[in-house]
Amino acid sequence: MSRTEKRVLLAATTILATFAVTAGSAAGQSATRSAATAKAYSPAKTPDGQPDLSGMWEPGPGRPMEKERGQPWKPPAGAGQNGAAYTFFAPGDELPGGRAVDRSPMIFDPADSIIPLQPWAVAKRDEIIDHQDKVEYLDPRVRCIQSGVPRANLPVFYNSYQFLQTPGHVIILYEWNHMTRDIPLDGRPHLPSQVRLANGDSRGHWEGNTLVVDVTNFTSDTWVVGHGAPPEGAPASAINTGHGVVHSDQLHVVERFTMTDKDTIRYEARIEDPKVFTKPWSFALEAFKRGKPDHQLFEYACHEGNRSNVLLSTGVDIEK
């Protein structure tokens, strides 16, 4: 065998060995995923056989909703707290136990993690975020309007939840704005299209241990997503919190609630609205963490005695 032939044979052997290692690694990862799926958490059951989601829950860790479609915001020199993003993202680079903070966007489809807005909806979002000093553009939640779905399930540190289950129903109570959702499981049709609700009309069913909820019939005065708050002065193209995304009467949301262990509910939502988005999109997060044994929902007063918002809304200073 010539020296050249030996070099070719050695190169081919190296390539094949590398391929074998890579393939073995991929197969191992696939097997690990399959094993994890096979060992998926199996929650306790209610007396009527539903997977038991009941109890008190608090918000899970926050993450960016999306990737900025432009350059990230850089507060001007000397800016105080109002120039920095107020979010529910965990501070620091590590969590207890050395686990890294997950800063990845919640949106996993599309792969670029950018909300697929139609051009007019991009322009509308820019207009909304640029005019947050005017009442007509204010975040609906700031105006004490119910959050809507899926936004109601995004992490807000002064919100918590209670899941109740009765035969044929799942009920979710939200501390924020005293919201209540009754999710029937009996296969009944949605309400007539002329009936509109801030949190939509929910119809649920179980797929294994996952509660799947189909939601339609929304009002038009809520935003689809948005948690924490974008920094003051940042353009819509620079924020990653989901604020300013409107919807039409065609909004359709499919939610999935899955217990991944006894103290965690994973939440996933698929959003479609052919009048606003170029295609459906989805996000997921560990939205609910088991509350402490003595946890309770407190009375929520949205803007009781809030001088600045009364002044902004009416032009009247209640302290004068």
C-alpha positions as CSV (number, residue, x, y, z in Angstrom):
1,M,0.0,0.0,0.0
2,S,1.4,3.4,-1.0
3,R,1.9,6.3,1.4
4,T,-0.9,8.2,-0.3
5,E,-3.3,5.2,0.0
6,K,-2.4,4.9,3.7
7,R,-3.3,8.6,4.3
8,V,-6.7,8.1,2.5
9,L,-7.4,5.0,4.6
10,L,-6.5,6.8,7.8
11,A,-8.7,9.8,6.9
12,A,-11.6,7.6,6.1
13,T,-11.2,5.6,9.3
14,T,-11.1,8.9,11.3
15,I,-14.3,10.1,9.6
16,L,-16.1,6.9,10.2
17,A,-15.0,6.8,13.9
18,T,-16.2,10.4,14.3
19,F,-19.5,9.6,12.7
20,A,-19.9,6.6,15.0
21,V,-19.3,8.6,18.1
22,T,-21.7,11.4,16.9
23,A,-24.3,8.8,16.0
24,G,-23.9,7.0,19.3
25,S,-24.2,10.3,21.1
26,A,-27.4,11.3,19.2
27,A,-28.8,7.8,19.8
28,G,-28.0,8.1,23.5
29,Q,-29.6,11.5,23.7
30,S,-32.7,10.1,21.9
31,A,-32.8,7.2,24.3
32,T,-32.5,9.6,27.2
33,R,-35.4,11.6,25.9
34,S,-37.4,8.5,25.3
35,A,-36.7,7.3,28.8
36,A,-37.6,10.7,30.3
37,T,-40.9,10.5,28.4
38,A,-41.6,7.0,29.6
39,K,-41.0,8.1,33.1
40,A,-43.2,11.2,32.8
41,Y,-44.6,12.4,36.1
42,S,-48.0,10.7,37.0
43,P,-50.0,13.0,39.3
44,A,-52.5,11.8,41.9
45,K,-56.1,11.6,40.8
46,T,-59.2,13.4,42.0
47,P,-62.2,11.2,43.1
48,D,-63.7,11.4,39.6
49,G,-60.4,10.4,38.0
50,Q,-58.9,13.8,36.8
51,P,-55.2,14.4,37.3
52,D,-55.1,16.5,40.4
53,L,-54.0,20.1,39.8
54,S,-55.8,21.4,42.8
55,G,-54.2,23.6,45.4
56,M,-52.5,27.0,45.8
57,W,-49.9,28.0,43.2
58,E,-47.5,30.9,42.8
59,P,-45.8,32.2,39.7
60,G,-42.8,30.3,38.3
61,P,-39.5,31.9,37.3
62,G,-39.7,34.6,34.7
63,R,-38.0,34.6,31.3
64,P,-38.1,36.9,28.3
65,M,-41.2,36.3,26.2
66,E,-39.5,37.0,22.9
67,K,-36.3,38.0,21.2
68,E,-36.0,41.7,20.4
69,R,-36.7,42.3,16.7
70,G,-34.3,45.2,16.8
71,Q,-31.4,46.2,19.1
72,P,-31.8,45.6,22.8
73,W,-32.5,48.7,24.9
74,K,-29.6,50.6,26.5
75,P,-30.8,53.1,29.1
76,P,-29.3,56.5,28.7
77,A,-26.4,57.4,31.0
78,G,-27.5,58.2,34.5
79,A,-30.9,56.7,34.2
80,G,-32.5,55.5,37.4
81,Q,-34.8,52.6,38.0
82,N,-37.3,53.9,35.4
83,G,-34.7,53.5,32.7
84,A,-34.2,49.9,33.4
85,A,-36.5,47.0,32.6
86,Y,-38.7,45.9,35.4
87,T,-39.3,42.3,34.9
88,F,-39.9,39.1,36.9
89,F,-36.7,37.5,35.6
90,A,-34.6,35.9,38.3
91,P,-31.7,38.1,39.3
92,G,-28.1,36.9,39.1
93,D,-26.4,34.3,37.0
94,E,-27.1,31.3,39.2
95,L,-30.0,29.8,41.2
96,P,-29.5,28.0,44.5
97,G,-27.7,24.7,43.9
98,G,-25.6,26.2,41.1
99,R,-28.3,26.0,38.4
100,A,-27.9,28.6,35.7
101,V,-30.7,31.1,35.3
102,D,-32.7,30.3,32.1
103,R,-32.7,33.5,30.0
104,S,-34.0,31.8,26.8
105,P,-37.2,33.2,25.3
106,M,-40.5,31.5,26.1
107,I,-41.5,31.4,22.4
108,F,-40.2,28.2,20.8
109,D,-42.2,28.4,17.6
110,P,-41.2,30.1,15.4
111,A,-37.6,29.2,16.0
112,D,-36.4,32.8,15.9
113,S,-38.6,33.5,19.0
114,I,-40.0,36.7,17.4
115,I,-43.8,37.2,17.4
116,P,-44.9,36.9,13.8
117,L,-46.9,40.1,13.5
118,Q,-48.3,41.3,10.3
119,P,-46.9,44.7,9.2
120,W,-49.9,46.7,10.4
121,A,-49.7,45.0,13.8
122,V,-46.0,45.9,14.1
123,A,-46.9,49.5,13.4
124,K,-49.7,49.4,15.9
125,R,-47.4,47.9,18.5
126,D,-44.8,50.7,17.9
127,E,-47.5,53.3,18.3
128,I,-48.8,51.8,21.6
129,I,-45.3,51.6,23.2
130,D,-44.4,55.1,22.0
131,H,-47.5,56.6,23.7
132,Q,-47.6,55.0,27.1
133,D,-48.1,58.5,28.6
134,K,-51.6,58.6,27.1
135,V,-54.6,56.9,28.6
136,E,-55.9,55.5,25.4
137,Y,-52.6,53.6,24.8
138,L,-52.1,52.4,28.3
139,D,-51.5,48.7,29.1
140,P,-55.1,47.3,29.7
141,R,-53.9,45.7,32.9
142,V,-52.7,49.1,34.1
143,R,-56.3,50.3,33.5
144,C,-57.5,47.4,35.7
145,I,-59.0,45.5,32.7
146,Q,-58.7,41.7,33.1
147,S,-55.6,40.2,31.7
148,G,-57.0,37.9,29.1
149,V,-55.7,34.5,28.0
150,P,-52.9,33.5,27.8
151,R,-51.5,36.6,29.5
152,A,-53.2,35.8,32.8
153,N,-50.9,32.9,33.2
154,L,-47.6,34.8,32.8
155,P,-45.4,35.4,35.9
156,V,-46.3,38.5,37.9
157,F,-44.9,38.4,41.4
158,Y,-48.0,40.0,43.0
159,N,-50.3,37.4,41.5
160,S,-51.0,33.8,42.6
161,Y,-53.6,31.2,41.7
162,Q,-55.9,28.5,43.1
163,F,-56.9,25.5,41.1
164,L,-60.2,23.8,42.0
165,Q,-61.6,20.7,40.5
166,T,-65.2,19.3,40.6
167,P,-66.7,16.6,38.5
168,G,-66.7,17.9,34.9
169,H,-64.9,21.2,35.6
170,V,-61.6,22.8,36.4
171,I,-61.8,26.2,37.9
172,I,-58.8,28.7,38.1
173,L,-58.9,31.6,40.5
174,Y,-56.5,34.5,40.0
175,E,-55.5,36.9,42.7
176,W,-54.9,39.5,40.0
177,N,-58.2,41.4,39.5
178,H,-60.2,38.7,41.1
179,M,-60.4,36.7,37.8
180,T,-62.2,33.4,37.7
181,R,-62.2,30.9,34.9
182,D,-64.6,27.9,34.8
183,I,-63.4,25.3,32.3
184,P,-66.1,22.7,31.5
185,L,-64.9,19.3,30.5
186,D,-68.1,17.8,29.2
187,G,-67.7,18.5,25.5
188,R,-70.2,21.3,25.3
189,P,-69.8,23.7,22.3
190,H,-68.4,27.2,22.6
191,L,-70.8,30.1,23.3
192,P,-72.4,31.9,20.4
193,S,-69.8,34.2,18.6
194,Q,-71.6,37.4,19.7
195,V,-70.9,36.6,23.4
196,R,-67.5,38.0,24.2
197,L,-65.4,37.7,27.4
198,A,-62.1,39.3,28.5
199,N,-60.6,35.9,29.3
200,G,-62.4,34.1,26.5
201,D,-64.7,31.1,26.5
202,S,-62.9,28.0,27.7
203,R,-63.6,24.4,26.8
204,G,-61.3,21.7,28.2
205,H,-60.5,18.0,27.9
206,W,-57.7,15.7,29.2
207,E,-55.1,14.2,27.0
208,G,-53.4,11.8,29.4
209,N,-52.2,13.9,32.3
210,T,-52.4,17.2,30.3
211,L,-55.3,19.5,30.6
212,V,-56.0,20.9,27.1
213,V,-58.1,24.1,26.9
214,D,-59.5,25.6,23.8
215,V,-60.3,29.3,24.2
216,T,-62.3,31.6,21.9
217,N,-64.8,34.5,22.0
218,F,-62.4,37.2,23.3
219,T,-63.2,40.9,23.7
220,S,-60.8,43.2,21.8
221,D,-59.5,45.3,24.7
222,T,-56.8,43.0,26.0
223,W,-53.2,42.3,24.9
224,V,-52.2,38.7,24.1
225,V,-49.0,38.6,26.2
226,G,-46.8,40.9,28.3
227,H,-45.2,40.4,31.7
228,G,-43.1,42.6,33.9
229,A,-42.8,46.0,32.2
230,P,-40.6,47.3,29.5
231,P,-38.2,50.1,30.4
232,E,-39.5,53.6,30.0
233,G,-38.5,55.1,26.7
234,A,-37.6,51.9,25.0
235,P,-39.1,51.4,21.5
236,A,-41.2,48.3,20.8
237,S,-38.4,46.9,18.6
238,A,-36.1,46.8,21.7
239,I,-38.3,45.1,24.3
240,N,-38.6,41.3,25.0
241,T,-41.5,41.3,27.4
242,G,-44.4,40.9,24.9
243,H,-46.1,44.2,25.6
244,G,-48.3,45.9,23.0
245,V,-49.4,42.9,21.0
246,V,-53.1,43.3,20.1
247,H,-55.5,40.8,18.7
248,S,-58.8,40.7,16.8
249,D,-62.1,38.9,17.2
250,Q,-60.4,35.9,15.5
251,L,-58.0,35.2,18.4
252,H,-57.9,31.4,19.2
253,V,-55.7,30.0,22.0
254,V,-55.0,26.4,22.9
255,E,-53.5,25.9,26.3
256,R,-51.8,22.9,27.9
257,F,-51.4,22.5,31.6
258,T,-49.1,19.5,32.6
259,M,-47.7,18.7,36.1
260,T,-44.1,17.8,35.6
261,D,-43.6,17.0,39.3
262,K,-45.7,17.5,42.4
263,D,-44.7,21.1,42.7
264,T,-44.7,22.3,39.1
265,I,-47.2,22.9,36.3
266,R,-45.8,23.5,32.8
267,Y,-47.9,25.8,30.7
268,E,-47.9,26.0,27.0
269,A,-50.0,28.1,24.7
270,R,-50.5,28.1,20.9
271,I,-51.9,31.4,19.5
272,E,-53.5,32.1,16.2
273,D,-55.2,35.1,14.8
274,P,-55.2,35.4,11.0
275,K,-56.0,39.1,11.1
276,V,-53.0,39.9,13.3
277,F,-50.3,37.2,12.9
278,T,-48.6,35.8,9.8
279,K,-48.8,32.3,11.3
280,P,-49.6,30.6,14.6
281,W,-47.0,30.8,17.3
282,S,-46.3,29.0,20.6
283,F,-44.6,29.6,23.9
284,A,-44.1,27.6,27.1
285,L,-42.8,28.0,30.7
286,E,-42.9,26.5,34.1
287,A,-45.8,28.8,35.0
288,F,-47.0,27.5,38.4
289,K,-45.0,26.6,41.5
290,R,-46.7,24.9,44.5
291,G,-47.6,27.5,47.1
292,K,-46.7,27.1,50.8
293,P,-49.2,25.2,53.0
294,D,-50.6,28.5,54.4
295,H,-50.7,30.3,51.1
296,Q,-53.9,32.2,50.3
297,L,-55.3,34.6,47.7
298,F,-55.6,38.1,49.0
299,E,-58.1,40.8,48.1
300,Y,-56.8,42.7,45.1
301,A,-57.4,46.5,44.8
302,C,-56.2,47.5,41.4
303,H,-55.8,51.3,41.8
304,E,-57.4,52.2,45.1
305,G,-56.1,55.6,46.0
306,N,-53.6,55.7,43.1
307,R,-53.1,59.4,42.6
308,S,-51.0,59.2,39.5
309,N,-53.4,57.0,37.5
310,V,-56.5,59.1,38.5
311,L,-54.7,62.2,37.4
312,L,-53.7,60.5,34.1
313,S,-57.2,59.2,33.5
314,T,-59.2,62.3,34.5
315,G,-56.9,65.2,34.8
316,V,-58.0,65.6,38.5
317,D,-55.4,65.5,41.3
318,I,-57.2,63.8,44.2
319,E,-54.7,65.2,46.7
320,K,-55.6,68.8,45.9
